[in-house]
């Protein structure tokens, strides 16, 4: 089974993956990283901070542009991928397995996921 079968994507190019412990992994989609080009800087939030759906929780800078990263659902940060802060270029190599940004506990309603797209539908929207 491929990783992308289980993820939901926001139109703002973040993905959401439900983990076995009922937390969620949040990251940038492969499309977003491709568009950004070589990533040179990443700023992630502290553990324990809560964000509402659609709020900016991180920023990423590439040689082309700086971008804000939005929270796909409301949640409290329970883990941050600190390795990426030290080596943001890893995002260019792998957005899913090692390139995740944060893990969150959902704090909102399940209906917040209603406007997220399955990966295949997200890819079709891009075409």
JORARA-V118238 format. One record per pair of residues at least 4 apart in sequence whose C-alpha atoms are under 6 Angstrom apart, sorted by sequence separation. I is the first residue (numbers start at 1). J is the second residue. D is the distance in whole Angstrom. If there is no record, write none. Layout:
i: <I;I>
j: <J;J>
d: <D;D>
This chain:
i: <10;19;61;84;91;95;96;117;9;19;61;94;117;9;18;60;8;17;60;8;17;59;91;7;16;59;7;16;59;15;58;15;14;15;56;57;14;15;44;56;14;43;55;13;43;54;55;42;54;42;53;54;13;41;53;41;53;81;40;53;81;39;40;52;80;39;51;79;38;51;79;38;50;78;36;50;77;78;49;77;48;49;76;48;75;76;47;75;47;75;47;74;75;74;74;73;42;42;41;40;39;30;27;27;26;26;25;25;24;24;23;23;10;9;8;9;8;8;8>
j: <14;23;65;88;95;99;100;121;14;24;66;99;122;15;24;66;15;24;67;16;25;67;99;16;25;68;17;26;69;26;69;27;27;28;69;70;28;29;58;70;29;58;70;29;59;70;71;59;71;60;71;72;32;60;72;61;73;101;61;74;102;61;62;74;102;62;74;102;62;75;103;63;75;103;62;76;103;104;76;104;76;77;104;77;104;105;77;105;78;106;79;106;107;107;108;112;85;88;88;88;89;95;100;101;101;102;102;103;103;104;104;105;116;116;116;117;117;118;119>
d: <5;5;6;5;5;4;6;6;6;5;4;5;6;4;4;6;6;5;5;5;5;6;5;5;6;5;5;5;6;6;5;5;6;6;5;6;4;6;5;4;6;5;5;6;5;5;6;6;5;4;5;6;6;6;5;5;4;5;6;4;6;6;5;4;5;4;6;6;5;6;5;6;6;6;6;4;6;5;6;4;6;6;5;5;5;5;5;5;5;4;6;6;5;5;5;6;6;6;6;6;5;6;5;5;6;5;6;4;5;5;6;5;5;5;6;5;5;5;6>
